[in-house]
Amino acid sequence: MSKSSSSTRLGDLAWSKSPKTSSSLFTLTYGVLVNHLCTSSSPSSEVSASLLKIGQNIGTRLIDDYISKTSLLNPSGPSPCSSFTSTAESIAKVGLKMFLGVTADVRVDSDVGYSLVLSQNPLADFVELPDERSDLKYSNVLAGCIKGCLESVGFEVEVEVVKDTVWGDECLEIKVEGKGRRRDELEGGFKDE
Amino acid sequence: MLQSSSPRTSHPLDLPLPRRPGEVSLSAFTLLFSELVQLHQTSASSVSDFESLLSKSGWEVGSRTYLMSSQVQGGKNREIRVLGVLQFLSSTIWTSLFNKKADSLEKSLNSSSEYMIHDSNPLPTIFCEVPSSLSSFNPASFVSGIVKGALETAGFGCEVTAHRVDEGEGNRTVFLVNFCREVMEREEAFV
């Protein structure tokens, strides 16, 4: 419990210190991006995959921002991504808060999996999916971001959007499943002579 | 099929418009913008093509922001004069998108149909560094698209170009708005 409230505090602090911009610019720009991908007339599954890829690109950069800010704000705190289960709290209460100003609830599904439940979807203001795109994973960029971030700190994961407000669900649910650690690169690179 | 059969809990049109816009962090937006730029860069064949794609994206944002801002204003009369709509643009729309007003609005001395909007550091370009191989590319063309989208949706046909001004620090940019002939004829009829 105390761990959770300290994450919340860290998230609030990081949010209050980060420079901000209006969310309508953000959501509309994201809408334009999705629209651009859709007009190149590829099937929804391809658009969803592109969004995941875009999210991953963003995630690999966001993680730098995340680690530098959290270690500045909370220098004595525990390493935010030391274990797979601790990443859930870090994403839900600090990461999402720091970048999008929202927090998520964590539901632990198993030892190697958890779900993040967001009561509101910050990307989906003003969004309505047309019928022919009803299977589009509109918020896949968030899944991609989480995947990119976690892979950058050495966790192999599968991330999937399972519920979304644009599909008519009452919340946005992102399922994160651990597939093991990525050790080889690090061990190879840091061997002592 | 995915949940398409389940009834929508709330349609976007049924929701009230936010009176006060929410906020997201600047890093989130700039990284997203960078992805948009990269996406257009790969599909563009030339620098001018690249700028027009980016400007088209901006058009969509500007058009929607105009519609939203004019609703949030509480159904006041819509702007029908050139100066009125430009002021609405450089104050209300600029604030709802960039959290600040444009630095200044000027009328061109050369032509009665030309107006200039100055911004010392247009938000989307804050962290953009243009490589020398693309030196003629201006990322602020996204913002010029926003300006064009908002003005055209308001019923003021125009061409908008972005020009970097090399003085002082930052990406000082001038957006040159050139209203089309019909708009200027209409404007003269008011006098």
Interface residues (C-beta under 8 A of the other chain):
Chain A: W15 S18 P19 K20 T21 S22 S23 S24 L25 F26 L28 T29 Y30 G31 V32 L33 N35 H36 L37 S40 I54 N57 I58 R61 L62 D65 M98 F99 L100 G101 P122 D125 F126 V127 E128 D131 S134 D135 V141 K163 T165 W167 G168 D169 E170
Chain B: M1 L2 Q3 S4 S6 P7 R8 T9 H11 P12 P18 P21 G22 E23 V24 S25 L26 S27 A28 F29 L31 L32 F33 E35 L36 L39 H40 S43 S57 E60 V61 R64 T65 M68 S96 L97 F98 N99 L123
